[in-house]
Amino acid sequence: MNKYTIRKIATGFARHLILTEPHVFKKGIVIAYDSRLYSYEFAVETAEVLLYHDIPVYLFSKLTPTPILSFAVRHLQTVGGL
């Protein structure tokens, strides 16, 4: 896995969201990361790609467990989370 692969995946994800979720431009996506190697860097790369496609992003500022990400998606009423 590297930043170029992440960019390709994030671009495909952004295009999919644009086609299938009309509210994505208002609601956005929550992105969290964990302690795995390059998790933070990959989260930032993904956020940059989504922002390039005008999709709002909520990126956690510290390591975040999955249940907190799930709570954030519901609390912020976003389209989804990564």
Secondary structure, DSSP 8 states (H G I E B T S, - for coil): --HHHHHHHHHHHHHHHHHH-TTHHHH-EEE---SSTTHHHHHHHHHHHHHHTT--EEE-SS---HHHHHHHHHHHT-SEE-
